[in-house]
Amino acid sequence: MKLPLTEYIEHAMDQGVYDKLPEGTFVGRIPGCLGVIAFGETLPACEKELRSALEDWLLVGLKLGHELPVIGGIDLNTVPENESVEAS
């Protein structure tokens, strides 16, 4: 069984959009994940950088309590029933 965060990342990466730039490098982004963008000399390098950017974006978003998009039916904004929410 995969963890929800792992599944979320996999679904988000499946939505990745890549373009080849005029100089031959690549740019990738994930629609709905504002600011998640990466560049690479090759498509595999761009994919690797995009995954890293997504992971960093998610960690910061979770830590700061940002509203994250629901991807693949996974909502990381909900608090599991067995955990309580601390008052700020």
N, C-alpha and C positions, 0 to 999 in steps of 0.2 A: 504494500500500500504506500502510495506516495503522499508526502506531506502537502498540505494546501499551497504553501509558498512555492514548492517545486513545480506543482501542476500549474500554478498561476504563471510562473516564468515560462514554462514550456508553451502554454497557450499564447502568451504575449509574443514570444519569439515566432510562433507560427503566423502571427499577423504582421511580422516585419515586412517592410517595403524597402527595396534596394534599388538604387539607380547607379549607373556607370557615369561618372563625370567625364567631361571632354578630355581631361588630361590622362584618363585611363584608370583613375582610382575610383573607389566606391563610397557611397554614402548610404546609411541605413537609418530608418526611423520606425517607431511603433506608433501607429495612429491611436489616439486616445491617451497616450502617455506623454503629456506635454513636456518637452525638453529632452526626451530620450532620443538622442541622435549620436551616430558614430561614423567615423571615417576609417578606411583601410586601403592599403595598397592592392589587396586582392579581396575577392568576395568572402572567402573564409576568414580572413583577418578582420574584415568589417563586421561579420557576424559575431565573431569572438568579442570585439570591442563593444558591439551593441548589447550583447548579453551582460557584459561587465557594467555598462552604463545603466541598464535596466536594474540590475541587482543593487547598485549604489543608490539609484533613484528610489527604489522600494524601501531600502533600509532607512534612508533619510525621511521619506514620507511616513513610514510607520513610527519612527522615533518622534517626529514632530506632530503627529496626529493629522496629517493631511488626508483629505478625502481621495481615495484611490479608485480608479475605474474598476468596475466589475468586468472581469475577463474570463471567458470560458465558464461562466456561471459561478465563478469564485469571487466572493465578496470578502476582501481582507479587512473591511471596515467594521465588521461585526466582532463583538467580544464573545469568546466562547462562554457557554453557560456556567462552567465551573470556575470562571475567573471574575473578579469584581473590578469595577472601574474606580480608580482612586480620584478623589476630588482634587482639582487643581488649586 
